[in-house]
């Protein structure tokens, strides 16, 4: 049977959806259903849309949120706590300033100022501005996969600008972008029924690599994570990136099923939890 590929505009870029074994007459209907669900979720988590649920939460400071929002906040806060604040979703003011090319404002809040009780959320510090860009894209990618399964597509692949997930038994070959040479990729890995996400300082930066969209003091320049769910891979890639070479290994002892490949500023490689088992091969970083 044929495969069908569609691309949807979503979350500030595009998301590619591959539906394996789906004939073209059905593909458009399936894709529209998937896109409708993805747009619904985007409207929940969009940091830049003033009418999104996230923006309303940031504005109102206290409100009852949707199940989707509560679920993502709960998971993000767990990772924030586990990394002791290296990963912190409360620093949206600094993220906004970085994107606008401004100096980072001084803030004194942390994830601990986000109180979640059931579906009730309270932001109890004036500096808190929640940004879920490090985790929401993964959640939406997972939901697209779940929707594909629900409508009867037995095998598929989602690529949300480098955050990928495959299901249904089909193998996918994934190449990791070289973090200092946009014309090169590193040796491939092969994944099946897994998710892959990468955090790095090289795709979104403002003037120099040390002013990337990821705010924090780290000596990693790239971290690629392979996990079961894309929401976890997305967040864990940021966690590992921010923890750096001194803390990532200890953190990953609590995530034995998460395979990680990272590169530091000296272009040295760091492999955790048997990442090389993914048909990795020797990676040349060009040093």
C-alpha positions as CSV (number, residue, x, y, z in Angstrom):
1,X,0.0,0.0,0.0
2,X,1.0,3.6,-0.5
3,X,2.3,6.0,2.1
4,X,1.0,9.5,2.4
5,X,3.0,12.5,3.7
6,X,1.5,15.9,4.7
7,X,3.0,19.0,6.3
8,X,1.1,21.2,8.6
9,X,2.0,24.7,9.9
10,X,2.2,24.5,13.6
11,X,3.8,26.0,16.7
12,X,5.9,28.6,14.8
13,X,7.1,26.2,12.1
14,X,6.0,23.0,10.3
15,X,5.3,19.5,11.4
16,X,5.6,16.6,8.9
17,X,3.2,13.7,9.3
18,X,3.8,10.4,7.4
19,X,0.9,7.9,7.3
20,X,2.1,4.5,6.2
21,X,-0.2,2.3,4.3
22,X,-2.8,5.0,3.6
23,X,-4.0,5.6,0.1
24,X,-4.3,9.1,-1.2
25,X,-8.1,9.3,-1.3
26,X,-8.2,8.9,2.4
27,X,-5.1,10.8,3.3
28,X,-6.6,14.3,3.1
29,X,-9.5,13.5,5.4
30,X,-7.2,11.8,7.9
31,X,-4.8,14.7,7.7
32,X,-7.5,17.3,8.3
33,X,-8.6,15.5,11.4
34,X,-5.1,15.4,12.7
35,X,-4.5,19.0,11.9
36,X,-7.7,20.1,13.7
37,X,-6.6,18.3,16.9
38,X,-3.1,19.8,16.6
39,X,-4.4,23.3,16.2
40,X,-6.7,22.8,19.2
41,X,-3.7,21.9,21.3
42,X,-1.6,24.7,19.9
43,X,-4.2,27.1,21.2
44,X,-3.7,25.8,24.7
45,X,0.0,26.1,24.9
46,X,0.9,29.1,22.6
47,X,3.2,31.4,24.6
48,X,2.8,34.2,22.0
49,X,-1.0,34.1,21.3
50,X,-2.7,36.4,23.8
51,X,-5.9,34.4,23.7
52,X,-4.3,31.0,24.4
53,X,-5.0,29.2,27.6
54,X,-1.3,29.6,28.6
55,X,-1.5,33.4,28.0
56,X,-4.7,33.7,30.0
57,X,-3.0,31.8,32.9
58,X,0.0,34.1,32.8
59,X,-2.3,37.1,32.8
60,X,-4.9,36.0,35.4
61,X,-2.3,34.4,37.7
62,X,-4.9,32.1,39.2
63,X,-7.4,29.9,37.2
64,X,-8.7,26.4,36.6
65,X,-7.0,24.9,33.6
66,X,-7.8,22.2,31.1
67,X,-6.8,18.6,31.7
68,X,-4.1,19.0,29.0
69,X,-2.6,22.0,30.6
70,X,-2.6,20.4,34.1
71,X,-1.0,17.3,32.7
72,X,1.9,19.2,31.0
73,X,2.4,21.5,34.0
74,X,2.6,18.5,36.4
75,X,5.2,16.8,34.2
76,X,7.2,20.0,33.7
77,X,7.2,20.7,37.4
78,X,8.4,17.2,38.2
79,X,11.4,17.7,35.9
80,X,12.0,21.1,37.3
81,X,12.1,19.6,40.8
82,X,14.2,16.7,39.8
83,X,16.8,19.0,38.2
84,X,16.7,21.3,41.2
85,X,15.6,24.2,39.0
86,X,18.2,23.8,36.2
87,X,15.1,23.2,34.1
88,X,12.5,25.8,35.0
89,X,9.3,26.8,33.2
90,X,8.8,30.0,35.2
91,X,11.4,32.1,33.4
92,X,9.3,33.2,30.5
93,X,10.2,36.9,31.1
94,X,13.8,36.1,30.3
95,X,12.9,33.9,27.3
96,X,10.8,36.7,25.9
97,X,13.6,39.2,26.4
98,X,16.1,36.9,24.7
99,X,13.8,36.5,21.6
100,X,13.4,40.3,21.5
101,X,17.2,40.8,21.6
102,X,17.1,42.6,24.9
103,X,19.2,42.1,28.1
104,X,17.8,39.5,30.4
105,X,15.8,41.0,33.2
106,X,16.6,40.0,36.8
107,X,14.0,37.7,38.2
108,X,13.7,36.1,41.6
109,X,11.0,33.5,40.9
110,X,11.3,29.8,40.3
111,X,9.2,26.8,39.4
112,X,8.3,26.6,43.1
113,X,6.1,29.7,42.6
114,X,3.8,27.7,40.4
115,X,1.3,26.0,42.6
116,X,-0.8,23.2,41.0
117,X,-3.6,21.5,42.9
118,X,-5.7,19.3,40.7
119,X,-6.6,21.6,37.8
120,X,-6.2,24.8,39.9
121,X,-3.1,26.8,39.2
122,X,-1.8,29.8,41.1
123,X,1.3,31.9,40.2
124,X,2.3,33.4,43.5
125,X,5.2,35.5,42.4
126,X,5.0,38.6,40.1
127,X,8.1,37.5,38.1
128,X,6.6,34.1,37.0
129,X,5.8,33.9,33.3
130,X,5.3,30.3,32.3
131,X,6.8,29.2,29.0
132,X,6.1,25.6,27.9
133,X,8.1,25.6,24.7
134,X,10.5,23.0,26.0
135,X,7.8,20.4,26.4
136,X,4.5,21.3,24.6
137,X,5.8,20.4,21.1
138,X,6.6,16.9,22.3
139,X,3.1,16.6,23.9
140,X,1.4,17.7,20.6
141,X,3.6,15.3,18.6
142,X,2.5,12.5,20.9
143,X,-1.1,13.5,20.6
144,X,-0.9,13.4,16.8
145,X,0.5,9.9,17.0
146,X,-2.3,8.9,19.3
147,X,-4.9,10.4,17.0
148,X,-3.4,8.5,14.0
149,X,-3.8,5.3,15.9
150,X,-7.4,6.2,17.0
151,X,-8.5,6.8,13.4
152,X,-7.1,3.4,12.2
153,X,-3.6,4.3,10.8
154,X,-1.5,1.4,11.9
155,X,1.9,2.9,11.4
156,X,3.2,6.4,11.2
157,X,5.9,9.0,11.8
158,X,5.9,12.6,13.0
159,X,8.7,15.1,12.6
160,X,8.2,18.3,14.5
161,X,11.4,20.1,13.3
162,X,13.7,17.5,14.7
163,X,11.5,16.2,17.5
164,X,10.4,12.9,16.0
165,X,8.3,9.9,17.0
166,X,7.6,6.6,15.1
167,X,5.0,3.9,15.8
168,X,3.7,0.7,14.3
169,X,6.9,-1.2,13.9
170,X,8.5,0.8,11.0
171,X,12.1,1.6,11.5
172,X,13.3,5.2,10.8
173,X,16.9,6.4,10.2
174,X,17.6,9.6,12.1
175,X,20.7,11.8,11.7
176,X,21.8,14.2,14.3
177,X,22.7,17.7,13.2
178,X,26.3,18.7,13.7
179,X,26.0,21.5,16.2
180,X,28.7,23.7,14.6
181,X,28.4,22.9,10.9
182,X,24.9,23.2,9.4
183,X,26.0,21.3,6.3
184,X,26.9,18.2,8.2
185,X,25.1,15.5,10.1
186,X,26.5,12.9,12.4
187,X,26.3,9.1,11.9
188,X,22.8,7.8,11.8
189,X,20.8,6.0,14.5
190,X,17.9,3.7,13.9
191,X,14.7,4.0,16.0
192,X,11.5,1.9,16.1
193,X,8.4,2.8,18.1
194,X,10.5,5.5,19.9
195,X,10.8,9.3,20.1
196,X,13.8,11.4,19.5
197,X,14.4,15.0,20.5
198,X,17.4,17.3,20.5
199,X,18.1,20.5,22.4
200,X,21.0,22.7,21.2
201,X,22.3,26.2,21.0
202,X,22.7,26.3,17.3
203,X,19.2,26.6,15.7
204,X,17.8,29.5,17.7
205,X,20.4,31.9,18.9
206,X,20.7,35.7,19.0
207,X,24.0,37.0,17.8
208,X,26.1,34.3,19.4
209,X,25.7,30.7,20.5
210,X,25.9,31.7,24.1
211,X,22.7,33.7,23.6
212,X,20.5,30.8,22.5
213,X,16.8,30.3,23.2
214,X,17.7,28.0,26.1
215,X,18.7,30.1,29.1
216,X,21.1,28.6,31.6
217,X,24.8,28.0,32.3
218,X,25.9,24.8,30.6
219,X,28.9,23.4,28.8
220,X,26.8,21.2,26.4
221,X,26.0,22.6,23.0
222,X,23.7,19.7,21.9
223,X,21.8,16.9,23.7
224,X,19.9,14.2,21.8
225,X,17.4,12.0,23.8
226,X,15.7,8.8,22.7
227,X,12.7,7.9,24.9
228,X,9.3,6.2,24.5
229,X,7.2,9.3,24.5
230,X,8.0,12.5,22.7
231,X,6.8,14.7,25.5
232,X,9.5,13.1,27.7
233,X,12.2,13.2,25.1
234,X,11.5,16.9,24.5
235,X,11.7,17.9,28.1
236,X,14.6,15.5,29.0
237,X,16.7,16.9,26.1
238,X,16.4,20.4,27.7
239,X,17.1,18.9,31.2
240,X,20.3,17.2,30.0
241,X,21.4,20.2,28.0
242,X,21.0,22.5,31.0
243,X,22.6,20.1,33.5
244,X,25.8,19.9,31.5
245,X,28.7,17.5,31.8
246,X,29.0,17.6,35.6
247,X,25.3,16.7,36.5
248,X,23.7,15.0,33.5
249,X,25.2,11.5,34.3
250,X,23.8,11.5,37.8
251,X,20.4,12.7,36.6
252,X,20.2,10.0,34.0
253,X,20.8,7.3,36.5
254,X,17.2,7.8,37.4
255,X,16.2,7.5,33.7
256,X,17.8,4.2,32.6
257,X,15.4,3.8,29.7
258,X,16.4,7.1,28.3
259,X,19.3,7.0,25.8
260,X,21.3,10.2,25.4
261,X,24.1,11.5,23.2
262,X,25.5,14.9,24.0
263,X,28.3,17.2,22.7
264,X,30.1,19.7,24.8
265,X,31.8,23.0,23.8
266,X,35.1,21.2,23.1
267,X,33.2,18.9,20.7
268,X,33.7,15.9,23.0
269,X,31.0,13.3,23.0
270,X,29.1,12.0,26.0
271,X,27.1,8.8,25.7
272,X,24.6,7.7,28.4
273,X,22.5,4.6,28.9
274,X,23.8,2.6,26.0
275,X,22.9,5.1,23.3
276,X,25.4,3.3,21.0
277,X,23.1,0.3,20.8
278,X,20.9,2.3,18.4
279,X,23.2,1.3,15.4
280,X,25.1,4.4,16.3
281,X,28.6,3.9,14.8
282,X,31.5,6.2,15.5
283,X,30.6,9.8,15.3
284,X,33.1,12.3,13.9
285,X,32.6,15.8,15.3
286,X,35.2,17.4,13.1
287,X,37.7,18.3,15.8
